[in-house]
Structures are given as C-alpha cells and as structure tokens.
Amino acid sequence: MADHTPPPPPSETARAVLTVALGLYLVGLALCVAGHSSSGSSALVRTIHGRLFAPWMTLPWLDLGYDTRLTHAAPEDGDHSFELRRLDAPAASETVVLPGPTMRGERAARWRRLARATAVSEANPDREALLPAAVGAGAFGPWSTSDVSLSVIRHLPPDRSDVLSGQADVAGRRDRAYAARVRNVGGEVQLITSTLRNELAPLVKEPTR
Amino acid sequence: MNATPRVLAAEPTLADVIGGTWMRFWFTPVGPWPLALVRVLGGLLALALWASYAWDLETWFGPAGMIAPALLTAWRSPFAVSLFDFATSPAALWLGYVAGGLVLLAVTIGLATPVTSVLGAIAFTTLLHRGPMLVGPADDVVAVILWCLAIGRSGDALSVDRLIGNWRGRPEPTASFRTRIALGLLAVHASVIAAAAVLAQLKGDVWWNGTAAWWLAARADSPLVDLTGIFLRAEYLMNLVTHAIVVFEMLFAAGLWFLTVRRVIVPVGLVAWPLIGVIAGEPLWGLAMAVLALGCLPARIESTT
C-alpha cells in the first residue's frame, strides 16, 4: 500500500542554499530581460549583466530578453525569403526561392529568419557581408557552380486604409532588401553587393541656362 | 483587583510574511502530475522543433554548410558553444542529431528521466547555439521548459519510469519540493515572458492604434489563417483583437501572482496563447506558452499527494 504521509520539507541548510540560488537566478533573469531590451540598456545594467550573469546564463540559452514584439509594422517585420540564381546557367531554369512554396511550418519559419538576419545584419559592421557570403557559398556545392546571385526579398504588407481606398492590393508588395553576387575565385569567396534602386540618390538635373 | 495576565500573539512582521510566502511558494512539496503533464507536452513540442532542422541539417550545419562555426563568432556571445561545432563530418552531425532526438523522445515518454531530462535540455540548447539566427520564440520558451523538467522530478508520473516502478513493486512517488521549485520557475518564466512581450509590443504605435492584428494578418507567408478579409470589413473587430492580445498578456503576467485571478487567467491562457500563436504566425510559440500556463494551474499547484 502506498505511503501517503507528507514528505519532510528540505532541511534548514538546504532551504537557505536554495533560497540564495533562486534569488541569484531571479536577479539574473531580470537583468537579462533588462539587458536585452530593444530600447537599449543602461551602462550599469550592461556591466552587471555582462560580467556577473551572462557568463553562466548564456550556455543554457537563458540569457534572453524574451521581447516577442510580434509586429511594429516596420519593414523588417515583414516576411523575408531568399532568391538564389545560378549565374552560369539560363536564369529562369535555375532560380530557387527559400523557403519554397512546398515548405511549411517551423522549417519555413527558420528559412525566413535566416533571410531576415541576412538583410538586417548588413546594418551591423561586425556582421556585414558574413551571412550573404555564407548563404551564397552554401549553394555552390548543390548546384556545382561557383557563381550565384543572392537576393533577400522582403514582403511589405499594405496599409489597410490603402487597400480599402483601392490604392494597394491586399497581397502587398515585395522589394529587394539585399542583393549581391557571390562567386568563388581560386578558392576565395567574393561578394559583390548590388546597389539597390531605393538606395540610389535621386538624379538632380542641372538647371538649364 | 487582579489583572488577568494575557498572552498576546506577536504580530507577524513584514519580513515574516515575505519569508513565509517565499517558503510556501518554493518549498511546499507537490505531487508529480502537473510537471509530468508539462513533460509530455513540452517534450512533444521539443521534438517538433528538433524535427524542423532535419531537412536542412547539412545545408545549414554540414562541413560545407551555410552556417560555418567560424561565422558564429560574430553572432554568439563568447560564452556560447555548441557540441555541434565539433561535428566536422556529415556522419558526426547526423549521429549527434539522431542521438539528441532520441534523448528528447526519452524525455517525452519518461524513460530514465533523471538522466534524459538533463541531457535533453543540453541537447536542445546546444542545437540552438549552433545556429542562433534560425532560432524563434518557441525555441526560447521550450528551452526554459526543458530546464525546469531537469530540475523537478518530471518522470514520477505518466512515464515509462513509473510503469517500470509499478512492475517492480516500488512505492508510489511522494510529493516533492524539487517538483515545486520546477513549477515555481515555470510560473516565474511564464509571467516574465508575457510581461517582456507586452512591453516590447507597446513600444510600437500599431499596438496602440489597434491595427497590429492587421499587420500580422497581412503578411505574405507566416499567417496560418487568412484574416485580412474579416479585418477589412470589420475595423472594430481588428481593434478588439489587437487590444485583447495586449490586455490578456498584461493580465496573464500580473494575474499569476493572485490566486483568484490565476484561477481564471490560466485556463483562459490555455486557449488564448495558442490563438495568439495562430494569429501571429508562431503557432509553436503559442503552444509553448500554453504549456507554461499548464504548469501554473492553481488546483494543480496547490495539490499535494
């Protein structure tokens, strides 16, 4: 027959040790959330978090801000995808879109995150060009090629009022957030970025005299 | 006249109240069922997330893959490392991946749980560190759930371990304070994650002007259901959905700490979190949050075996 007597509580010493451990963890959790805020963090929080808590909370994947904003209607909140084209073959037959139309669920979501990270990381000097070169070079093997064009396509949802007034389609529009040519020359991966049309300065005509 | 001496009970000080609440919250032993349920459902979610890497494992992490370990120095903290960094051949990569999947399966069915629950958490987080740019909010929440399973005695019920114990005539497991700590940590994280999410959302105008639901629904690929037609016709409904998400997340984050509110908000969360996940195009995140909520069910938390 099962013994239903309540178990003894942990000893005084065990409770004291666990209280200190839990207290430390809760402070660490609060500092991780504060230290990863998209609004930035103070030097004090950064220092305490970085020196005392990040070293042991990073490895178990607990050094996070959990700031799941879902959307702010910013361009980077739209869905992103890759468009890879082989440059040493007829273009139409060798274009691959990732995630492809048959990909579903979390697998497709991971490709979208990679595409978004590729576009967004170009604004970070420490990460610039790393992912585009890596993703482009990743296509060399499967395609047996050494020259591809890589684009990150960004979907921009339409404003609801524009759809209602007929100025925009509910499907929204897609623009090229990033484009580059990635090629392998003598074992070295080269990245030639394309200047996107929306990044060009407007042409100013000389006034006629 | 003789005055009768009266023994006055000392009024509890604020420190007594706080200390007593702390001790009750963290150290009151609880039965194994709530955490066992979290283990089964959290394990299934972890398996689903783990499986989502299978098709592209070599494309991403293989020797000639897109995400080489050298690239990760710009993405990872210097304190981060992944066991998959050392898988330098496709065979080693697949060996680690299959082994990790089997460990997570063992966690889900409750086989050798004291060992596999720790190994499962290590395997899962080491895969996340291998490709941090692929990680989504569901991964973050499931990592928390797996560590909590490793802390508590999650294999004491609904498990192969328990079946083996019954077969060998071992006594029923008693209530455990380790399980209580695990459930307490699940509740803390549920509250913190909901609070952090709502704070992040409220930095954007669309969560104030009531159009966030439209911007979520109008994305091209993420949404599981097309709500654009409904939101085009019914502006108030779109506003209501937007505000309801924010209000629910606020109530969930704060209400977990008040028993009367918790009795309502947690069951609501079991339905609301998956719905938010569907609207936001992050269904596994919604389900993971519901599993966190499951660990906060008042009747279960208070019960002792």
Interface residues (C-beta under 8 A of the other chain):
Chain A: A2 D3 H4 T5 P6 P7 P9 P10 R15 L18 T19 L22 L26 L29 A30 V33 S37 S38 S39 A54 P55 W56 T58 L59 P60 W61 L62 D63 L64 G65 Y66 D67 T68 R69 L70 T71 H72 A73 A74 D77 G78 D79 S81 P99 G105 E106 R107 A108 A109 R110 W111 R112 R113 L114 A117 D126 R127 L130 L131 A134 V135 A137 G138 F140 G141 P142 H155 P157 P158 R160 V163 L164 V170 A171 G172 R174
Chain B: W22 M23 W26 F27 T28 P29 A48 L49 S52 Y53 W55 D56 T59 W60 A64 G65 M66 I67 A68 L71 A74 W75 S77 F79 A80 V81 A121 F124 T125 L128 H129 M133 L134 V135 G136 P137 A138 D139 D140 A143 V144 W147 P171 E172 T174 A175 S176 F177 I181 V188 H189 V192 I193 A196 A197 L199 A200 Q201 K203 G204 D205 V206 W207 T211 A212 W214 W215 L216 A218 R219 A220 D221 S222 T228 F231 L232 E235 M238 I245 A280 G281 E282 L284 W285 T304 T305
